[in-house]
Amino acid sequence: MNSEAGQGGRNRPSPPRGVAQPIPGLDRPGIPSDQLDLIAHAVNALAGFLGRRDLASLDHSGLATAGFTHADVLVLFGGSILEGADLLALAMRRRLATRYMIVGGEGHTTALLRHEVAQHVPSLLASRSEADLIAQYLSFRYGLDVDLLERRSTNCGTNVTNCLELLHTLSIPHRTIIAIQDATMQLRMDAGFRKHLPPGHQVINFAAYSASVVAAHGRLQFERPPAGMWHMSQYVSLLLGEIPRLTDDDAGYGPNGRGFIARVEIPDKVSHAHRFLSSRFPSLVRQANSRWAVAM
């Protein structure tokens, strides 16, 4: 598999945004295969934990198996890669919800999203809002329009609170919400909803993609790269950044820390995978950017 095929077949600048130099073993060959197998196992452990899906499939059968007949609202959050927009289109065509909504202002993933949307929408209108970018993509590619756009959010926290505030302000029923976010951030989105949803309301998680990595030709590659997928080092950096945020200690976002999200239990195998990858790729441990990191 060549590098373009390994990234969803799209040309992208190198090195990846936010990475000073291509990382050996991730963005280019450079690590022996026996070590790469361990790295791949650790990456997949983090991805499997973070990319929560409460449904076996995003269709009526999946909803029924989970005990639902329909959702009041389906929300796509702007931090997702374009696979999330394709998933939203699929859900709309299957009529899985009464209302459809895109949430997202400008945050740390906006530049990449704008770059990806521009590859598909030649007449892309300039916008700083992730919600508007995805809406243009959805309209251009699928001829679909959602019911609601939320344009002020800058992170996972305000994604949740602004989403719920808008639904409440417009008196839109939202006892059941299907939430689609980038797989690296889906579990944090769930924890945000668990903190802020009123009693009797429920979030149904369906991460925008499920990606596995394998060791091949001296580097990690995606088995089946989703549309608009991150560069490998970007992906690993996003995964590594989530665990400290989810950990319920004084430095995390949980009740014993900054109080942004409900408590999340981190399994030992996930903590081990995080420690292993952090020691192997210390430059990829993503710190919160104060520009986007505001309280929920």
C-alpha positions as CSV (number, residue, x, y, z in Angstrom):
1,M,0.0,0.0,0.0
2,N,1.5,3.4,-0.9
3,S,1.3,6.4,1.4
4,E,-1.6,8.0,-0.5
5,A,-3.7,4.8,-0.3
6,G,-2.8,4.5,3.3
7,Q,-4.3,8.0,3.9
8,G,-7.6,7.5,2.1
9,G,-6.1,8.2,-1.4
10,R,-5.7,12.0,-0.9
11,N,-2.6,14.1,-1.4
12,R,-1.6,15.9,1.8
13,P,1.3,18.1,2.8
14,S,4.2,16.5,4.6
15,P,5.1,16.6,7.4
16,P,1.6,16.5,9.0
17,R,0.2,19.7,10.5
18,G,1.3,20.1,14.1
19,V,4.2,17.7,13.7
20,A,7.7,19.2,13.2
21,Q,9.1,16.3,11.3
22,P,7.7,13.0,10.0
23,I,7.8,10.4,12.8
24,P,9.7,7.2,12.1
25,G,7.4,4.2,12.3
26,L,4.3,6.4,11.9
27,D,4.8,8.8,8.9
28,R,7.7,7.0,7.4
29,P,9.5,3.7,7.8
30,G,12.1,3.4,10.6
31,I,11.1,0.9,13.3
32,P,11.8,-2.9,13.3
33,S,8.7,-5.0,12.7
34,D,8.7,-6.7,16.1
35,Q,8.6,-3.3,17.8
36,L,6.0,-2.1,15.4
37,D,3.7,-4.9,16.3
38,L,3.7,-3.8,19.9
39,I,3.1,-0.2,18.9
40,A,0.2,-1.3,16.7
41,H,-1.3,-3.3,19.5
42,A,-1.1,-0.3,21.9
43,V,-2.6,2.1,19.3
44,N,-5.5,-0.3,18.7
45,A,-6.1,-0.6,22.4
46,L,-6.5,3.1,22.8
47,A,-8.7,3.4,19.7
48,G,-11.0,0.6,20.8
49,F,-11.5,2.2,24.2
50,L,-12.1,5.8,22.9
51,G,-14.2,5.1,19.8
52,R,-17.4,4.1,21.5
53,R,-20.3,2.7,19.5
54,D,-23.5,1.8,21.4
55,L,-25.1,0.3,18.3
56,A,-23.9,-2.7,16.2
57,S,-24.9,-0.7,13.1
58,L,-26.2,2.7,12.3
59,D,-29.7,1.7,11.1
60,H,-33.1,0.8,12.4
61,S,-32.0,-2.8,13.2
62,G,-29.1,-1.5,15.3
63,L,-31.4,0.9,17.1
64,A,-34.0,-1.9,17.8
65,T,-31.3,-4.3,19.1
66,A,-30.3,-1.6,21.6
67,G,-33.9,-1.0,22.6
68,F,-34.7,2.1,20.6
69,T,-37.1,2.7,17.7
70,H,-36.1,6.2,16.7
71,A,-33.9,9.1,17.9
72,D,-35.2,12.6,18.6
73,V,-32.0,14.2,17.4
74,L,-28.9,13.0,15.6
75,V,-25.9,15.3,16.1
76,L,-22.6,15.3,14.1
77,F,-19.8,17.2,15.9
78,G,-17.3,19.1,13.8
79,G,-14.2,17.6,15.3
80,S,-14.8,14.5,13.1
81,I,-13.0,13.7,9.8
82,L,-15.2,13.6,6.7
83,E,-16.2,10.0,7.4
84,G,-18.5,11.5,10.0
85,A,-20.3,13.6,7.4
86,D,-20.8,10.6,5.1
87,L,-22.2,8.7,8.1
88,L,-24.6,11.6,8.8
89,A,-25.8,11.4,5.2
90,L,-26.4,7.7,5.5
91,A,-28.4,8.2,8.8
92,M,-30.5,11.0,7.2
93,R,-31.4,8.8,4.2
94,R,-32.3,6.0,6.6
95,R,-34.5,8.5,8.6
96,L,-33.1,7.4,12.0
97,A,-34.0,10.7,13.8
98,T,-36.6,13.4,13.8
99,R,-34.0,16.3,13.6
100,Y,-30.5,16.5,12.4
101,M,-27.9,18.9,13.7
102,I,-24.2,19.8,13.0
103,V,-22.3,21.3,15.9
104,G,-18.9,23.1,15.6
105,G,-17.3,26.5,15.5
106,E,-13.5,26.8,15.2
107,G,-11.1,24.5,17.1
108,H,-7.9,22.5,16.8
109,T,-9.3,20.3,14.0
110,T,-10.8,23.1,11.8
111,A,-7.8,23.7,9.5
112,L,-7.7,20.0,8.5
113,L,-11.4,19.8,8.0
114,R,-11.4,22.9,5.8
115,H,-8.6,21.4,3.7
116,E,-10.5,18.1,3.3
117,V,-13.8,19.8,2.4
118,A,-12.1,21.9,-0.2
119,Q,-11.1,18.8,-2.1
120,H,-14.7,17.9,-2.6
121,V,-16.5,21.3,-2.8
122,P,-14.9,23.5,-5.6
123,S,-17.2,26.4,-4.7
124,L,-16.5,26.2,-1.0
125,L,-17.5,29.4,0.7
126,A,-15.0,30.8,3.2
127,S,-16.1,30.0,6.7
128,R,-14.5,29.7,10.1
129,S,-17.3,27.4,11.3
130,E,-16.9,23.6,11.2
131,A,-20.7,23.3,11.1
132,D,-20.9,25.5,7.9
133,L,-18.0,23.6,6.3
134,I,-19.7,20.2,6.8
135,A,-23.1,21.6,5.8
136,Q,-21.6,22.7,2.5
137,Y,-20.0,19.3,1.9
138,L,-23.3,17.6,2.8
139,S,-25.3,19.7,0.4
140,F,-22.8,19.5,-2.5
141,R,-22.1,15.8,-2.3
142,Y,-25.5,14.4,-1.2
143,G,-28.0,17.2,-1.8
144,L,-29.0,17.1,1.9
145,D,-29.6,19.9,4.4
146,V,-29.7,19.5,8.2
147,D,-32.2,21.2,10.5
148,L,-29.8,23.0,12.8
149,L,-26.3,24.4,12.8
150,E,-24.4,25.4,16.0
151,R,-21.4,27.6,15.2
152,R,-19.9,28.8,18.5
153,S,-18.3,25.7,20.0
154,T,-14.6,25.5,20.2
155,N,-14.0,22.1,22.0
156,C,-15.7,18.9,23.1
157,G,-17.1,20.7,26.2
158,T,-18.8,23.6,24.5
159,N,-19.9,21.2,21.8
160,V,-22.1,19.5,24.3
161,T,-23.3,22.5,26.3
162,N,-24.0,24.6,23.2
163,C,-25.8,21.7,21.5
164,L,-28.1,21.2,24.5
165,E,-28.6,24.9,25.0
166,L,-29.8,25.4,21.4
167,L,-32.1,22.4,21.6
168,H,-33.6,23.7,24.9
169,T,-34.0,27.2,23.5
170,L,-35.8,26.0,20.5
171,S,-37.9,23.6,22.6
172,I,-36.8,20.7,20.4
173,P,-37.4,17.3,22.1
174,H,-34.1,15.5,22.7
175,R,-34.7,12.6,25.1
176,T,-32.7,10.4,22.8
177,I,-29.6,11.8,21.0
178,I,-27.4,9.9,18.6
179,A,-24.0,11.5,18.9
180,I,-21.4,11.1,16.1
181,Q,-17.9,12.5,16.8
182,D,-14.4,11.6,15.7
183,A,-13.5,8.2,17.1
184,T,-10.6,9.6,19.1
185,M,-13.0,12.0,21.0
186,Q,-16.2,10.0,21.2
187,L,-15.8,8.7,24.8
188,R,-15.1,12.3,26.0
189,M,-18.2,13.4,24.2
190,D,-20.2,10.6,26.0
191,A,-18.8,11.8,29.4
192,G,-19.8,15.3,28.6
193,F,-23.3,14.3,27.8
194,R,-23.6,12.1,30.9
195,K,-22.7,15.2,33.0
196,H,-25.0,17.6,31.3
197,L,-28.1,15.7,30.0
198,P,-31.2,16.0,32.2
199,P,-32.6,12.9,33.9
200,G,-34.6,10.7,31.6
201,H,-32.5,11.7,28.6
202,Q,-29.9,9.4,26.9
203,V,-27.0,9.7,24.5
204,I,-26.4,6.9,21.9
205,N,-22.8,6.9,20.9
206,F,-21.7,6.0,17.4
207,A,-18.1,7.0,16.6
208,A,-17.6,8.3,13.1
209,Y,-15.3,5.4,12.2
210,S,-13.6,2.3,13.6
211,A,-10.0,2.1,12.4
212,S,-7.3,-0.5,13.0
213,V,-3.6,-0.1,12.3
214,V,-1.2,-2.8,11.3
215,A,2.6,-3.0,10.9
216,A,3.7,-3.0,7.3
217,H,7.0,-1.9,5.5
218,G,8.6,-0.4,8.6
219,R,5.7,1.8,9.7
220,L,2.1,1.7,10.8
221,Q,-0.7,1.8,8.2
222,F,-4.5,1.8,8.4
223,E,-6.1,-1.4,7.4
224,R,-9.1,0.4,5.8
225,P,-8.5,4.1,6.1
226,P,-11.8,6.1,6.5
227,A,-12.5,9.1,4.3
228,G,-10.3,12.1,5.2
229,M,-8.3,10.1,7.8
230,W,-5.6,11.7,9.9
231,H,-2.0,11.3,9.2
232,M,-0.8,8.5,11.4
233,S,1.2,10.8,13.8
234,Q,-1.8,13.1,14.1
235,Y,-4.0,10.1,14.9
236,V,-1.7,8.8,17.5
237,S,-1.3,12.3,19.0
238,L,-5.1,12.6,19.3
239,L,-5.3,9.2,21.0
240,L,-2.6,10.0,23.4
241,G,-4.1,13.4,24.3
242,E,-7.4,11.9,25.4
243,I,-6.3,9.6,28.3
244,P,-4.9,12.4,30.5
245,R,-8.1,14.4,29.9
246,L,-10.4,11.4,30.8
247,T,-8.4,10.4,33.8
248,D,-10.2,11.5,36.9
249,D,-7.4,13.1,38.8
250,D,-6.5,16.7,39.6
251,A,-5.1,17.2,36.1
252,G,-8.0,15.6,34.2
253,Y,-11.3,16.8,33.1
254,G,-13.4,14.6,35.5
255,P,-15.0,15.4,38.8
256,N,-11.7,15.3,40.7
257,G,-10.1,17.7,38.3
258,R,-11.6,20.5,36.2
259,G,-15.1,19.1,36.5
260,F,-15.9,19.3,32.7
261,I,-17.1,15.7,32.3
262,A,-18.6,12.8,34.2
263,R,-16.2,10.2,35.7
264,V,-14.6,7.8,33.2
265,E,-13.0,4.5,34.4
266,I,-9.7,3.9,32.5
267,P,-8.9,0.1,32.3
268,D,-5.4,-1.0,33.2
269,K,-4.7,-2.2,29.7
270,V,-5.5,1.2,28.3
271,S,-3.4,3.0,30.9
272,H,-0.5,0.6,30.0
273,A,-0.9,1.3,26.3
274,H,-0.9,5.0,26.9
275,R,2.3,4.8,29.1
276,F,4.0,2.7,26.5
277,L,3.2,5.0,23.5
278,S,3.9,8.2,25.5
279,S,7.4,6.9,26.4
280,R,7.9,5.9,22.7
281,F,6.5,9.1,21.2
282,P,6.8,11.8,23.8
283,S,6.5,14.6,21.3
284,L,3.1,13.5,20.3
285,V,1.5,13.8,23.8
286,R,-1.0,16.6,23.0
287,Q,-1.4,19.3,25.6
288,A,-4.6,21.3,25.9
289,N,-4.5,24.6,23.9
290,S,-5.7,27.5,26.0
291,R,-7.1,29.0,22.9
292,W,-9.7,26.3,22.7
293,A,-9.7,24.9,26.3
294,V,-12.5,26.8,28.0
295,A,-14.8,25.5,30.7
296,M,-18.0,23.8,29.7
